[in-house]
């Protein structure tokens, strides 16, 4: 926690300094007003950390925390868009300034009287004008992003074509939700909306591929309660994500069972429909072993001792589990974790860090599907992605 605190505070400090320097300082207004804007900026970026000192033990602290979270996370989302626009302008200018400085060092400057220095008034005007344009773009983008993240999740349909699939499993449906992140800005009302949407699909099987929550059981027990209403003929299943390990994994595994989920922790279960046999397995998050040594993710362990089956499906929070899943012989892997990048421009940037971002892939004989996330993490925003419920259907190839 101490390392995370240091990182968060360092990033917040850099944001305050950069935005103050390039956004507030160039404004033509009294110094007292600039100081007020600097203080407001610092309050919005540092004040969010007040929730770490409150424990939501009573109604007043709950209301205070929720209000701070909504303001803080929304402002952070707005700033994260604005700062990309500003950096796109400032980084080339920085390189230009460095090149100009080097040029002055190595090239003798003319002393002729017609040499003209920089026009500071013009520079300030252009800087303020561009800042105004960036603000005018970032504000409506933030508003749309909040609306898009909070709306009813979209149902995306995906077909898995499987060789030699028995006729009895042709048309078998699996509803997948992932990354619901019940926590600071996602509460019971939203969870209930997701449950109603999933149940209306009448799937044969329901799975949750991790990151159900962001917080401890004591604080979120009421908000996850609607998930107990999920219902399917062949059960509701769950695998752990990285955020379960940040929030008390053993307590959440117990709570998941109480809600009617069947967690799969590096293990499998055989689902015999009477017309075909589906092997459903689940692994822990890829980084789980660093937090709980006995929970190191292992698709091979999940497959070990598997009975004869017609098709195998692995629940694995992180898409990169597919490398070990294909070696273990799984036909299908269902994942989440990436959020598809969640919002612009990070839905493009994420491709630099993740091989599998969203939708369907094939790796060495294993079909992979990456759900963009039913909820969101951090800023309550989605731009360029949608909150997703996936309805998978098994088909004979």
C-alpha positions, 0 to 999 in steps of 0.5 A, spaced: 500 500 500 505 504 501 508 503 494 501 505 491 500 511 495 507 514 493 506 512 486 499 516 486 501 522 490 507 523 485 503 522 479 498 527 482 503 532 484 506 532 477 499 533 474 498 539 478 505 542 476 504 541 469 496 543 469 498 549 473 504 551 469 501 550 462 493 552 463 493 557 469 499 561 469 498 563 462 491 566 464 491 574 464 488 575 471 490 577 477 495 573 481 490 572 487 485 568 482 491 564 479 493 562 486 485 560 487 485 556 481 492 552 483 488 551 490 482 548 487 486 544 482 490 541 488 484 540 492 481 536 486 487 532 485 489 530 492 482 531 495 480 524 492 485 521 497 481 523 503 477 517 502 483 513 504 482 516 511 474 514 511 472 507 513 464 508 510 462 505 517 456 510 517 451 513 513 454 520 513 461 517 511 458 513 506 455 519 503 461 523 503 466 518 500 461 516 494 461 524 493 468 525 493 469 518 489 464 521 484 467 528 483 474 525 484 474 520 479 470 524 474 475 530 474 481 525 473 477 522 467 477 529 464 484 531 466 486 524 463 483 527 456 485 534 457 492 532 458 493 528 452 491 534 448 496 538 451 502 533 451 500 533 443 501 540 443 507 541 448 512 535 446 513 537 439 514 544 442 519 542 447 523 538 442 523 545 438 525 549 444 531 544 445 533 544 437 533 551 438 537 551 444 542 547 441 542 551 434 544 557 438 550 553 442 553 551 435 551 557 430 553 564 431 547 568 432 547 574 427 548 581 430 544 585 425 539 590 427 533 586 424 534 580 428 527 579 432 526 576 438 520 571 440 513 575 441 511 573 448 504 576 447 503 572 441 505 566 444 501 567 450 495 568 446 496 562 442 497 558 448 491 560 451 487 559 445 489 552 444 487 551 451 480 553 450 480 549 444 482 543 448 477 544 454 472 545 449 473 538 446 474 535 453 468 537 457 463 534 452 467 528 451 467 527 459 460 528 459 459 523 453 464 518 457 460 518 463 453 517 460 456 511 455 459 508 461 453 508 466 448 506 461 445 499 460 450 494 458 450 492 450 449 485 449 454 482 444 453 476 440 459 471 439 459 464 436 464 459 437 465 453 432 467 447 434 469 441 431 465 434 432 461 438 437 455 433 438 448 436 436 446 436 443 451 442 444 449 445 438 446 452 440 448 451 447 449 459 450 454 462 455 452 469 458 459 472 460 460 478 464 466 481 467 470 487 470 463 489 474 468 493 479 462 494 484 465 499 488 466 507 489 462 509 483 458 502 482 453 500 486 447 495 487 442 499 482 447 498 477 448 491 479 441 489 479 440 492 471 446 488 469 442 482 472 436 483 469 439 484 462 443 477 463 437 473 465 433 476 460 437 472 455 435 466 458 442 463 457 444 455 459 450 458 463 453 464 466 460 466 467 463 472 471 471 472 469 473 476 474 474 483 478 467 483 480 469 488 486 473 494 488 473 493 496 472 489 502 466 485 503 464 489 509 463 495 505 460 492 499 456 486 501 449 490 500 452 492 493 453 485 490 447 482 493 443 483 486 448 478 483 445 473 487 439 473 482 443 471 476 440 464 474 441 459 469 440 451 468 447 449 468 449 454 474 453 461 475 460 460 475 466 465 477 474 466 476 478 471 480 481 477 477 487 481 480 482 486 484 479 480 488 486 479 490 487 487 492 480 486 496 481 480 500 480 474 495 478 469 501 473 473 503 470 474 496 470 467 494 466 465 500 461 471 499 461 469 491 459 462 494 454 465 498 451 469 492 450 462 488 456 463 484 461 457 483 468 459 483 473 455 480 480 456 483 485 452 478 480 446 477 474 444 473 467 441 473 464 437 468 457 439 465 453 433 462 447 436 459 444 429 457 446 431 450 453 433 450 459 434 456 462 440 457 468 441 461 468 448 464 475 450 468 477 456 471 484 459 473 486 464 478 489 471 476 496 471 472 499 475 478 495 471 484 501 467 485 505 474 487 500 475 493 497 468 495 503 463 493 498 457 493 494 461 488 499 461 482 495 461 475 495 454 472 491 452 466 494 445 466 492 444 473 485 446 471 485 441 466 489 435 470 484 429 471 479 431 466 474 426 464 472 425 457 468 431 454 466 434 448 468 441 448 473 445 454 472 452 456 477 456 460 475 462 465 481 466 465 481 473 467 487 475 463 487 474 456 495 472 456 493 466 460 491 463 453 499 461 452 498 456 457 491 454 456 493 452 449 498 448 451 493 445 456 489 443 450 483 448 452 478 449 446 476 456 448 478 461 453 473 467 456 477 473 459 476 480 461 481 485 464 483 490 459 476 493 458 478 494 451 482 500 453 476 503 456 476 510 453 479 515 448 485 515 447 487 509 451 483 504 447 488 505 442 494 506 447 493 499 450 495 495 444 502 497 445 501 493 452 496 488 450 496 483 445 489 481 446 485 487 447 477 485 445 473 481 441 475 474 438 482 471 437 485 464 435 491 462 438 495 455 437 488 452 436 485 455 442 479 460 441 479 466 445 474 471 447 476 478 451 470 481 454 471 489 454 468 489 461 461 490 463 463 495 468 469 500 468 475 502 473 477 508 476 474 514 471 466 512 470 467 513 463 467 509 456 469 512 449 470 508 443 468 502 447 461 499 450 460 496 457 459 489 455 455 483 456 457 477 451 452 471 449 456 466 446 453 460 442 457 453 441 456 451 434 458 445 430 464 447 425 
